[in-house]
C-alpha cells in the first residue's frame, strides 16, 4: 500500500468515525472530553488526510511528466 492510498483510506475512516461521534453522542457525558467535540476534531483530521493524499498524488504526477523543453 502506498503512502497516498494509506492517507486516503485512513482519512476516510477517521472522518467516518468523527461523524459518528458527532451525530450520535450528544447526550453522553464524559468527565474530561465532550465526545461531540472529539468527533469534530476527528472530522477535521479526517478531512486533512485525504487532502494530503490527493495533493501528493497530483504533485507526483506533475513531477513525473516531461516538460517538453529539452
Residue pairs with C-beta under 8 A, 6 or more apart in sequence:
1 9
3 53
3 56
4 53
4 54
4 56
4 57
4 60
5 53
6 53
7 49
7 50
7 52
7 53
7 56
8 49
8 50
8 53
8 54
10 49
11 45
11 46
11 47
11 48
11 49
11 50
11 51
11 52
11 53
12 46
12 50
13 46
14 42
14 43
14 45
14 46
14 49
15 42
15 43
15 46
15 47
15 50
16 46
17 39
17 42
17 46
18 38
18 39
18 40
18 41
18 42
18 43
18 44
18 45
18 46
19 39
19 43
20 39
21 35
21 36
21 38
21 39
21 42
22 36
22 39
22 40
22 43
23 39
25 35
25 36
25 39
26 36
28 35
